[in-house]
Amino acid sequence: MITGCWKTQAIGQGVALGLFDALANGAAASTALAHASDANADGVMRLLRALATLGLVEHLPGDRFTLTPTGALLCRDAPDSLNGMAGHWGERIWESFGRLGASVQTGEASIPSGPEHFAVMQADPAAADVFNRAMAEGSLRVGRALAGAYDFSGFSRLMDVGGGYGALLVGPLEANPALAGQVYDLPALADPAKTWLDEQGVGGRVDYLGGSFFETVPAGADCILLKFILHDWNDERCRTILRHCRDAIGAGTVLIIERIVPETVSSADKDVIRGDLVMLGVGGKERTEAEYRKLLGEAGLRTGRIASIDGNFSVIEAHATTP
Ligand SMILES: C[S@@+](CC[C@H](N)C(=O)[O-])C[C@H]1O[C@@H](n2cnc3c(N)ncnc32)[C@H](O)[C@@H]1O
């Protein structure tokens, strides 16, 4: 536990240098990989040896390396890719955890965050690409599990509010051929989101709407999805977002997809509590069920069923108290 940071950085740097993608076509010498990634030959050799001890590449005789099945998950285009997640943890989350002490002292974010930060980050193609792919990789999996845990057959249009690339929509759309999707997020994501959704085969069924959920949420959907949105923000900002969702949804349904903090935590709760430390560093928080019920009530929403999606994520159903 004490030394675990080296793994995050070794994997993150391997991804940043494109080593896993470069090995996808077959074994290669570390000198060639260093040349292709414009990095120091000795440094790349030592990084690859570290990755070999993690089982992500295999060290062949001499200075040659080949990809392992686990390492293949770090290729950008792998079906269950974790490439974006590894880049995100190696850069932004790394920076945040390096300053965890400051957030614990003050209760404030330790790295640039807030509405302005999101707008700046999403307008920077390189930073946005890593962040949005990290989110999409997770949401693709969660959305497919959600489609198995929740019945969408009664809805006609799902709107993924703050949806990024709209990855959460893929599972419900695959399972419900008559369903249409909408992504509502900052205008800067429109083109990459469309490209990503086309690659998933659902681009023709999803519209992208650019705007800010702090100003409004467009009407037109009968189900709104909010995943990893409320955990980004303090209670006041959450109430603003939720009120806009309530105004947009009429008699429809709002679904909040988050990891819920248990009232008493045990070692089984590492995922949500790790997420909560990440949120501490950016000014958000993971919440208990009671905290979500309270927030929803304050925004004019009544909490309905709460179901476990995969033992880790939950879906909280909410309806306007006065549609
Ligand atoms: C933590 S990500 C979650 C993305 C997606 N829901 C998921 O779980 O994969 C937060 C998302 O909120 C979006 N966002 C931030 N500020 C926003 C705003 N003012 N209006 C609309 N979307 C915003 C970001 O661009 C980002 O896509």
The ligand as an SDF file (V2000), in Angstrom:
LIG
                    3D

 27 29  0  0  0  0  0  0  0  0999 V2000
  -17.3050   13.3280  -14.3540 C   0  0  0  0  0  0  0  0  0  0  0  0
  -17.7980   13.6720  -16.0020 S   0  0  0  0  0  0  0  0  0  0  0  0
  -19.0770   12.4740  -16.2280 C   0  0  0  0  0  0  0  0  0  0  0  0
  -19.3410   12.1720  -17.6650 C   0  0  0  0  0  0  0  0  0  0  0  0
  -20.4170   11.0980  -17.9000 C   0  0  0  0  0  0  0  0  0  0  0  0
  -21.6790   11.4390  -17.2740 N   0  0  0  0  0  0  0  0  0  0  0  0
  -19.9350    9.7670  -17.4080 C   0  0  0  0  0  0  0  0  0  0  0  0
  -20.2330    9.3800  -16.2770 O   0  0  0  0  0  0  0  0  0  0  0  0
  -19.2060    9.1100  -18.1670 O   0  0  0  0  0  0  0  0  0  0  0  0
  -18.6700   15.2010  -15.8290 C   0  0  0  0  0  0  0  0  0  0  0  0
  -19.2690   15.7070  -17.1300 C   0  0  0  0  0  0  0  0  0  0  0  0
  -19.9810   16.9150  -16.8590 O   0  0  0  0  0  0  0  0  0  0  0  0
  -19.7610   17.7970  -17.9230 C   0  0  0  0  0  0  0  0  0  0  0  0
  -20.0110   19.1720  -17.5030 N   0  0  0  0  0  0  0  0  0  0  0  0
  -19.2620   19.9250  -16.6670 C   0  0  0  0  0  0  0  0  0  0  0  0
  -19.8100   21.1360  -16.5220 N   0  0  0  0  0  0  0  0  0  0  0  0
  -20.9260   21.1630  -17.2880 C   0  0  0  0  0  0  0  0  0  0  0  0
  -21.9340   22.1300  -17.5280 C   0  0  0  0  0  0  0  0  0  0  0  0
  -21.8720   23.3250  -16.9590 N   0  0  0  0  0  0  0  0  0  0  0  0
  -22.9620   21.7960  -18.3430 N   0  0  0  0  0  0  0  0  0  0  0  0
  -23.0290   20.5790  -18.9270 C   0  0  0  0  0  0  0  0  0  0  0  0
  -22.1020   19.6030  -18.7210 N   0  0  0  0  0  0  0  0  0  0  0  0
  -21.0630   19.8970  -17.9080 C   0  0  0  0  0  0  0  0  0  0  0  0
  -18.3150   17.5710  -18.2790 C   0  0  0  0  0  0  0  0  0  0  0  0
  -17.9860   18.0920  -19.5510 O   0  0  0  0  0  0  0  0  0  0  0  0
  -18.2430   16.0530  -18.1810 C   0  0  0  0  0  0  0  0  0  0  0  0
  -18.5550   15.4300  -19.3980 O   0  0  0  0  0  0  0  0  0  0  0  0
  1  2  1  0
  2  3  1  0
  2 10  1  0
  3  4  1  0
  4  5  1  0
  5  6  1  0
  5  7  1  0
  7  8  2  0
  7  9  1  0
 10 11  1  0
 11 12  1  0
 11 26  1  0
 12 13  1  0
 13 14  1  0
 13 24  1  0
 14 15  1  0
 14 23  1  0
 15 16  2  0
 16 17  1  0
 17 18  1  0
 17 23  2  0
 18 19  1  0
 18 20  2  0
 20 21  1  0
 21 22  2  0
 22 23  1  0
 24 25  1  0
 24 26  1  0
 26 27  1  0
M  CHG  2   2   1   9  -1
M  END
$$$$
